Every structure is written in C-alpha cells, then in structure tokens.
C-alpha cells in the first residue's frame, strides 16, 4: 500500500471510531465493540442537604424514605423537597463505614406499615451489625424488634455490607461484609462475609442450605463475600444478583446461588493495598463461583438496580451500578447472564454515587455520597 493510501486508511479508521463514540458504542475490555443506544436525559435535583445519604425506599403515597449514615431516617416529599425526620430509631453507631445503612419496605407495607433497617449497632465488644424491623407510624417508629445481630463484634469500622432484597416468596436477603477480617468470610459458623436469608419476621427458612450442618450459622445462604453493597432481583428470571467491592480491583458482579461460595479471600481478582501482589491464590477455582463481571481497577460499586421502566425504552433490561471511587453511574448491557457492554454516565458530576433506584414513575433516582448530598433524578428529554 502506498504512503498516501496508508494515511487515508488511518484517517478513515479514526473517523469510524469518532462516529462510533458519538453514537454510543462502548468498547469492552477485550477490545470488541458493542452497540449502546444513545439516550438524551436531563438531571433534576429532587432534594438536597443530606449528610452522607446511604439508601432510598419509595413509599406508596409518592414520598420516599432516605437513610443518612450518621443515624437519621428521613421522609422526603419529592414535589417540594421537604424533609421530615423519623423518631424512635434503634441504637445506631456511626463508625467509619458503618451507621444507618439500608432501608426496605415489607412487600405488604400498605397493610402492615413494616420497614427494615440495617445498621451498625453498639455491642460490648465494640460495634456489630444488626437488622431491625419496625412499624412506621406517622413520624415515628413503633414495635421495634431486632431480628438479626452479628454475634461477633469488633472495633473495626470496615465492611458492614449491606443491601436488602425480598424475593417472590417473601424471604429477606442481605449481605454482611467480612468486617475487615478476611478469614471470617470462609467460616460458616460466622455470618460475616456472607449473604443471609431470613423470613420476614427474622426466622430461619426451613430450606436454608446450612440449617442442618453442625457449627454453621443457619441464616447463611452463601459464603465468601468481601463486602456486598448492591443487590437486586432480576426482573425476568427472579434470581438475585449482587455486587461487591474488591481490594484495588476485583470488584465483582455475581449471581446468587443457594449454598454457593464466592471465594473471598482465597479466590480474588484484587490486589493488596500495600504490597505488589494478588490477594488469594488464584482468580478461579472449581469450588468457587466465578463472577460474571469484574472491574479492575476498582470503581467501588454501591447501589444496584435493573431498569424495567417505560421512560427510557433503550435502557430496559440494563443493570445500573453506582460508583464511589469511580464517580459515575455504570450501565451494563446484558445478554442473558453475560455483560456485553458498559456505559459510564454522570461522569461530569465528579461525585461519589452511593445508591441508584428505579422509581415507580420510571425515572432513575441517584444518591450522592457527600456531606450535604443530593438526591437526583434522571428524566428523558424529548427530541
């Protein structure tokens, strides 16, 4: 090929790549391109002035609940941004990554007004993790009952987890991190570093996988999890997916399976923080579940939602994940149980994203993880 032809070929290739980027094509890590439909949206501010908000739950009356890590539960009017602080919460300790964390409504909330909170709790040995069930009556909680407490407390402020999901049978799932003590994730007598399953009143389901195993904690549903901060149920298969933080890379998206072991800390895609070596002995093993997607370097994922609404038809079936260190909203395009493309949204905000939820109105709601943090809403722009 003549030099002039080479130059023309290079220019043509660059033009194709430019058009591809403008049309929403995202390059995967293996270098292959996958089409991503371009979507035009605007960002609306719903409410402001939250102290490190952690989670959001939508109420049937159109309002929603927001948790603040320092220990506040707030009802928000999305039309006015007005905030009402809920009183009579359980004892909560704000300790580094711990505090008031997730909130979820009971599937029959309109009938029983029951909600669930995950939080760091005071304990004789320092700080532990707990789940409290309560009834929301007006501006206060009543009938509080702690339905789970991590038996082994510590002074660590790391890796509390946690997100809630109710499945179609009414069982409550949530994750607890390894609390900064890695071996706990492979100890079935210790719920730390595991995904747990309870009945809606805190009982143990009769088909939990380790119920009859001597020494195992009966609430454990799956083990080997470092620090899961995102969990959602797939809208079609009705199987729960979750993601978790890795150390210096190795953030994972996993599909939950009964009795599965996700490998941490023996199997990992991450690297040590202060040493130039990998964590664990391998990235895969026949006894451990492989993640379906890995981020390296770490984006520090938090919050997770499948999109099923009508406001953004091009996004239907996508999996959205907030990024703390990555400071963006990741949209994963799926083909069954495979991630075929990733698009990064809201990078221009340069803000840590703690939670992402689809609202009943079909819009996406975002919590910014900052002091004086905001609640944002993504709304389509009609062309």
C-alpha positions in Angstrom: 0.0 0.0 0.0 1.3 3.5 -0.9 2.1 6.0 1.9 -0.8 8.2 0.7 -3.2 5.2 0.9 -2.0 4.4 4.4 -2.7 7.9 5.5 -6.2 7.8 4.0 -6.8 4.5 5.7 -5.8 5.8 9.1 -7.9 8.9 8.7 -10.9 6.8 7.7 -10.4 4.5 10.7 -10.2 7.5 13.0 -13.5 8.8 11.5 -15.2 5.5 12.1 -14.1 5.4 15.7 -15.3 9.0 16.2 -18.7 8.2 14.8 -18.9 5.1 16.9 -18.1 7.1 20.1 -20.8 9.7 19.2 -23.4 7.0 18.5 -22.9 5.4 21.9 -20.6 2.5 21.1 -18.7 1.4 24.2 -15.5 -0.6 24.0 -15.3 -3.6 26.2 -12.1 -4.7 28.0 -11.4 -7.3 25.3 -11.4 -4.5 22.6 -14.6 -5.6 20.9 -17.3 -3.0 20.3 -20.9 -3.4 21.4 -23.8 -1.1 20.4 -25.3 1.1 23.0 -28.3 3.1 22.1 -27.8 6.8 22.8 -30.1 8.3 25.3 -30.7 12.0 26.0 -31.7 12.9 29.5 -31.6 15.7 32.0 -30.6 15.8 35.6 -33.2 17.2 38.1 -32.5 18.0 41.7 -35.1 16.4 43.9 -33.8 17.3 47.4 -30.6 18.5 49.0 -28.8 18.8 52.3 -28.4 15.1 53.3 -25.5 14.0 55.5 -23.9 11.1 53.5 -27.2 9.5 52.4 -27.0 5.7 52.1 -30.2 4.3 50.8 -33.6 5.2 49.4 -37.0 3.5 49.5 -40.2 4.6 47.7 -43.4 4.9 49.7 -46.9 4.2 48.3 -48.0 7.7 48.8 -45.4 9.1 46.4 -42.8 10.1 49.0 -39.8 8.2 50.0 -37.5 7.3 52.9 -33.8 8.2 52.9 -31.2 6.9 55.4 -28.2 9.0 56.5 -25.2 7.2 57.7 -25.0 9.2 60.9 -28.2 7.7 62.0 -31.2 9.6 60.6 -34.2 8.2 58.8 -36.0 10.9 56.7 -39.3 11.1 54.9 -38.9 13.2 51.7 -41.7 14.9 49.7 -40.3 14.7 46.1 -42.6 17.5 45.0 -41.3 20.1 47.4 -38.0 18.5 48.8 -39.4 18.9 52.3 -37.8 16.6 54.8 -39.4 15.0 57.9 -37.1 13.3 60.4 -38.5 10.0 61.8 -38.0 9.5 65.5 -37.5 6.5 67.8 -34.9 4.6 65.8 -32.9 1.7 67.2 -29.5 2.3 68.8 -27.1 3.2 65.9 -23.4 3.8 65.9 -21.7 5.9 63.1 -18.3 4.3 62.9 -16.3 4.9 59.7 -18.2 2.9 57.0 -20.9 1.9 59.5 -24.0 3.7 60.6 -27.6 3.6 59.4 -27.4 1.8 56.1 -30.2 0.2 54.0 -34.0 0.5 54.3 -36.6 -1.6 52.7 -40.4 -1.8 52.9 -42.2 -5.1 53.7 -43.9 -6.4 50.5 -47.3 -5.8 52.2 -46.2 -2.4 53.6 -49.6 -0.8 52.8 -51.2 -3.3 55.1 -48.7 -3.6 57.9 -46.5 -0.5 57.6 -43.5 -2.6 58.4 -40.0 -1.5 57.4 -36.5 -2.9 57.9 -33.2 -1.1 58.7 -29.6 -2.4 58.5 -27.2 -0.6 60.8 -24.1 -0.7 62.9 -25.1 -1.3 66.5 -23.3 -0.8 69.8 -22.0 -4.0 71.5 -19.9 -5.0 74.5 -17.1 -5.9 72.2 -17.2 -2.7 70.2 -19.5 -2.4 67.1 -21.5 -5.0 65.3 -24.1 -5.3 62.5 -27.9 -5.6 63.1 -31.2 -5.7 61.3 -34.2 -4.0 63.0 -37.8 -4.4 62.0 -40.3 -1.7 62.9 -43.6 -0.2 62.1 -43.7 3.3 60.5 -46.5 5.3 62.2 -46.6 8.9 61.1 -43.3 10.5 62.1 -42.0 7.7 64.4 -41.1 4.1 64.5 -43.0 1.7 66.8 -42.9 -2.0 67.6 -39.1 -2.2 67.1 -37.6 -5.6 67.1 -34.1 -6.6 66.3 -34.4 -9.7 64.1 -30.7 -10.3 63.5 -27.4 -9.4 65.2 -23.9 -10.4 64.1 -22.7 -12.4 67.1 -19.0 -11.4 66.9 -18.5 -7.7 67.4 -15.2 -5.8 66.8 -13.7 -2.3 66.8 -13.3 -2.4 63.0 -15.1 0.3 61.0 -14.9 -1.7 57.8 -17.1 -3.8 55.6 -20.6 -3.8 57.0 -22.3 -4.5 53.7 -25.3 -4.2 53.2 -28.4 -4.2 50.9 -31.8 -5.8 51.3 -33.9 -7.7 48.8 -37.2 -9.5 49.3 -37.8 -12.4 46.9 -41.1 -13.6 45.5 -41.6 -16.0 48.4 -41.3 -13.2 50.9 -37.8 -14.1 52.2 -35.4 -11.3 53.2 -31.9 -11.4 51.8 -29.0 -9.2 52.9 -25.2 -9.2 52.9 -22.7 -8.6 55.6 -19.1 -7.8 54.8 -16.1 -9.6 56.3 -15.7 -6.7 58.8 -12.1 -6.2 57.7 -11.2 -9.7 58.9 -10.8 -11.8 55.8 -10.9 -15.4 57.2 -14.4 -14.7 58.6 -15.8 -15.0 55.0 -14.8 -18.7 54.8 -16.0 -19.6 58.4 -19.6 -20.9 58.2 -20.0 -20.5 61.9 -19.7 -16.8 61.4 -22.2 -14.8 59.3 -19.7 -12.1 58.4 -18.6 -12.2 54.7 -21.9 -13.9 53.7 -25.2 -13.4 52.1 -28.0 -14.3 54.6 -31.7 -15.2 54.2 -34.4 -14.8 56.8 -38.2 -15.0 57.0 -39.9 -11.6 57.1 -40.1 -11.9 60.9 -36.5 -12.9 61.4 -36.9 -16.7 61.4 -34.8 -19.2 59.6 -36.3 -20.6 56.4 -36.5 -24.4 56.6 -34.6 -24.9 53.3 -31.6 -22.7 54.1 -28.5 -24.6 52.9 -26.6 -24.9 56.2 -29.5 -25.4 58.6 -28.6 -28.9 59.4 -24.8 -28.6 59.3 -23.1 -28.7 62.7 -21.5 -25.5 63.7 -22.8 -23.5 60.7 -24.9 -20.4 61.2 -28.4 -21.3 60.0 -29.1 -17.9 58.4 -26.2 -18.2 55.9 -27.3 -18.6 52.3 -24.0 -18.2 50.5 -20.4 -17.5 51.7 -17.1 -16.0 50.5 -18.3 -12.4 50.0 -16.0 -9.5 50.8 -18.4 -6.5 51.1 -21.6 -6.5 49.1 -23.2 -3.1 48.8 -25.5 -3.8 45.9 -28.3 -6.4 45.5 -31.3 -6.6 43.1 -33.7 -9.2 41.8 -33.6 -9.9 38.0 -37.0 -8.8 36.6 -37.4 -11.9 34.3 -35.5 -14.8 36.0 -36.4 -13.5 39.5 -32.9 -14.6 40.6 -31.0 -12.2 42.9 -27.8 -10.6 41.6 -25.3 -8.8 43.8 -22.0 -6.9 43.5 -19.2 -6.4 46.0 -16.0 -4.4 46.5 -12.7 -5.8 45.7 -9.3 -4.5 47.0 -7.5 -2.4 44.4 -9.5 -4.0 41.7 -11.6 -7.2 41.5 -15.0 -5.6 42.1 -17.5 -8.3 41.2 -21.0 -8.7 39.8 -22.3 -12.1 41.0 -25.5 -14.2 40.6 -26.7 -15.5 43.9 -26.9 -19.3 44.2 -28.0 -21.3 47.2 -25.0 -22.7 49.2 -22.5 -21.1 46.8 -19.0 -20.0 47.8 -17.8 -16.8 46.1 -14.2 -17.4 47.1 -13.1 -14.5 49.1 -10.3 -14.2 50.3 -8.8 -17.3 48.7 -10.1 -16.6 45.2 -10.0 -13.0 44.1 -9.3 -10.6 41.1 -8.0 -8.0 43.5 -4.5 -6.9 44.7 -3.2 -6.0 48.1 -3.3 -2.3 49.0 0.3 -2.0 50.3 2.0 -4.9 48.6 2.7 -5.6 44.9 0.9 -9.0 44.9 -2.5 -10.5 44.3 -5.0 -11.3 47.0 -5.6 -15.1 47.3 -4.0 -17.9 45.4 -6.0 -17.7 42.1 -8.8 -15.9 40.3 -10.8 -19.0 39.8 -11.4 -22.4 41.3 -13.8 -25.3 40.8 -15.2 -24.9 44.3 -15.9 -21.2 43.9 -18.5 -19.3 41.8 -16.9 -17.1 39.1 -18.2 -13.5 38.9 -20.0 -12.6 35.6 -18.2 -9.3 35.5 -15.1 -7.7 37.1 -13.9 -4.1 37.4 -10.1 -3.6 37.6 -9.2 -1.0 38.6 -11.9 -0.8 41.3 -14.8 1.6 40.8 -16.0 0.9 44.4 -19.6 -0.1 43.5 -22.6 0.8 45.6 -26.3 0.5 44.9 -27.7 -1.6 42.1 -30.9 -1.6 40.0 -32.3 -3.4 37.0 -34.2 -0.9 34.8 -37.7 -2.0 33.7 -39.5 1.3 33.2 -41.1 3.0 30.2 -39.4 6.4 30.5 -36.1 5.1 28.9 -37.1 2.3 26.4 -33.4 1.9 25.3 -32.4 1.1 28.9 -34.9 -1.6 29.5 -33.1 -4.7 30.9 -30.0 -2.8 31.7 -28.2 -3.1 35.1 -27.3 0.1 36.8 -24.5 0.4 39.4 -23.3 3.4 41.3 -19.6 4.0 41.7 -18.0 5.7 44.7 -14.3 5.8 43.8 -15.2 5.8 40.1 -17.6 8.7 40.5 -20.0 7.6 37.8 -23.2 5.6 37.1 -22.4 2.4 35.2 -24.9 1.0 32.8 -24.3 -2.7 32.0 -26.0 -4.1 28.9 -26.9 -7.7 29.4 -27.3 -10.7 27.1 -28.8 -13.3 29.5 -26.2 -13.7 32.2 -23.4 -12.0 30.3 -22.4 -8.4 30.3 -21.8 -7.3 26.7 -21.2 -3.6 27.1 -20.6 -0.9 29.8 -21.6 2.7 29.5 -20.5 5.3 32.1 -22.9 8.1 32.8 -22.8 11.2 35.1 -19.0 11.4 34.9 -19.3 15.2 34.6 -20.7 15.4 38.1 -17.4 14.1 39.6 -19.4 12.8 42.6 -19.5 9.6 44.6 -22.7 7.7 43.8 -24.0 5.7 46.8 -27.3 4.4 45.6 -29.4 4.1 42.4 -33.1 3.1 42.3 -35.8 3.0 39.7 -38.8 5.0 40.9 -42.4 4.0 40.5 -42.6 6.8 37.9 -39.9 5.0 35.7 -37.2 7.7 36.4 -33.8 6.8 37.9 -33.0 8.2 41.3 -29.4 8.8 42.4 -28.0 9.4 45.9 -24.7 11.4 46.1 -22.4 10.2 48.8 -21.3 13.6 50.3 -21.9 15.9 53.2 -24.8 18.0 52.1 -25.5 15.3 49.5 -28.2 15.5 46.9 -31.0 13.2 45.5 -31.0 13.5 41.7 -33.5 12.2 39.2 -32.7 11.3 35.5 -35.6 12.4 33.2 -35.7 11.8 29.4 -35.5 14.7 27.1 -38.0 14.6 24.3 -36.3 15.4 20.9 
